[in-house]
Amino acid sequence: MPVILAGNSAETVIVTEEKRAGGEPADLAKYTLSSRAEIVAHLRTIIDHRQNVTVFSNKGKSFIITRLLDIDPERSVMVLDWGAKEHENRMLLQSERNVFVSAPAGVKTQFATGPVREISFEGAPAFESPLPTQVIKLQRREFFRIHTPVAQPVLCRLVDHASGEKLLPLFDLSLGGMALTLPVSHGDWLEAGQVYQQAVIE
């Protein structure tokens, strides 16, 4: 599951992923929606805003950019638009766990579901996915955040890493700092509490 790293300046990146007993980052508990009514209402906001949704599949090895098309609370499913790249669509269909990331009205939203299946929706191919049981909804920060492109990501170089320079894609950028996306395949080269003084963005 992709993890967003919090940074407090454009020069310093601090890895902060405190864990609760259940394995969820402790500081995200107050932002987690668990009520079915709240989850459905928030997902409808994503539909109403026609907001893009990035779906990471196969343990973060592939992703598609799509949109939510419909929600059926009675069947506990939601419908997603078919992606532009057929290979990534097929990879998603083979994935057992998928992570969805979006930002309607600047509010970062993240949730995970089980496998999706291919369906026909209004005469076109689409995905049907289970509704999430929890949704993380991070409120706006003090400063306006600019989201960077997913297809052509802006990269941050961690120059002073002990094992050599590392590259991480930006999720967003503001006057207050930046968020970086940590891939599943990062291994053990980033740990909670580490501080990097030389983070460079070009």
N, C-alpha and C positions, 0 to 999 in steps of 0.2 A: 504494500500500500504506500503510495507516495506520501512523504512527510514534508510539510512546509516548515522551513527553517526561519526563525525570526531574527532579523538583524536590526541593530539600533543606529547604524550609520552606513554611509556608502563605503566606508573604509574598513569597518570592523564587522565580522560575522560571528555571532554567538550561537552555538548549537544548544537549543533549549527544548528538551523533550522529556519532561518529568512524567513518570508513570504512576498510575494508581494501581491498586491490587488487581483490577480486572484487565490491565494492560493498556487502558486508554489514557492519553495524555491528560494529566490532572487539570491543566488550565483550560481544557476544552469542555469539561463537564457542564459548566453553566451555559454553554452555547448549544447543547445537544437537545434536539427535539425528539421526544419519544411518543407523544400522543399522535394517534392516527389522523385525527382531524387537523392538527397543526402541520403534520407532514404533507398531507394532501393540499392544504391551503398554500403552503410554501411552494410546492411543486407547480401548482396552478399559476403562481406568480412568475415562475420561470417560463411557462408556456405563454402567458399574457405578454411578457416582455420580449418574446421571440429570442430568448437568450441562447447563445451557443452553449453546448455541454460537451466537455471532453470526457471520454470514457477510456480509462486505462484498463487493459486486459492482459491476461497471461503473465501475472506478477510484474506488471509494468513494462513488459517487453514490447507491447504494441498499444496503439491508441487510435481512436477515431474522433472526429469532431462532428457532432450531430445536434439535433434539437428534440425536445420533448414535444410530442404531437397530441397525446391524449392520456387521460388517467381514468381507470375504472376501479374505484374503491371497492365495489362489491366483489369483484374478482381478484382484488389485490394485485393488479398489474398496471403497468404504464407502457405506452407505445413510443418508440424512438424512430426518428427518420433513418433511412438507409444511408450509410456513409458514402463518400465520393470514391474511395479506393476499395476495390473488390477484395484485394488480399487482406486488408485490415478488417473488413467485414467478416471474412471467413475466420480470421483469427479470433475475433470477438465471439463468434458462435461456438468456438471450441474451448472458450475460457470458463473455468468453474467459478471464479470470483472476479467481480468488476468494480472499479472505483470511479464514481462520477464526480466531476468538479465543474462548478459554474459560479457565476457572480452576478445575479440579478440585482440591478440598482446598486452595484458596488459592494454587495454583501456576499462574501465568499461562502459557498455552499459545497459541502462534500458528504458523500454517502457511499455505501457499498451494497451490492446485491449479489445474488447467485447467478447461475447461467441464464442467458437470454436465448430466445428462439426466433426463427424467421417466420414472419406472417405477411399477409397482404392487408394493407390499410388504405382504404379509398382507392383501390385499384393499383397501388404501387407497393413494392417490397418495403418492409419495415421490420423493426425488432420489437419483441414483446419481452418485458423484463418484470420480475417481481417488484412490488413496491418495497422500498427500504423500511426497516423497522426503526432506524434511527437516522437523523440528519443533523450534521454539524453545520450551524449557521453562525458565522462570525460577523459581528456587527462592524460598522464602519469605524475607522480610526479617526484620529484628529485631523489628519491631512488627506486630501484626495489622492487616490492611488491609481496609477496608470498600469493597466494589464498589458503585458508583452505578448507578442504573437506566439501561439503554440507551434504552428507549422514551421516557423523560422525563428527559433528562440534566441533571445539575447543571452549571452553567456557571461557568467562571472568567474574570474580566475582567482582561485585561492593560491596565491603565490607562495605563502610561507608554510605550506603543509609539510609535515615531517618527512613524508615519503615522496615529495615532489609536487609540482604544480597540479591542481585538480580543477576541473571545469564543472560548473553547475548552472542549469538554465534558470533565468529569473521568472518568477510568477507574477510579481508586480513591484512597482517602485513608487516611492513618495518622498516628500521632504523629511518624513520621520524615519525612513529606513527602507528596507527592501525585503522581499520574501523570495526564497530560493526553493526549487523543487528537488527533493532528494530521491533519486531512483532506488528501486528495490535492490538493484545489483551493486549498491555502494559497498557491500561487504562490511568490514569493521573499521574503515578509515575515518569515520565521523562518529563521535560519541558525545553524549550529553555533557555540557560543561566546558567543552573546548572553545577557545577564543582564537580568532584569526585577525591579525592586525593589518594584513595586506590583501584585501579583496578588491580586485580591479575589474571595472566594467568599461568596455569600449563601445 
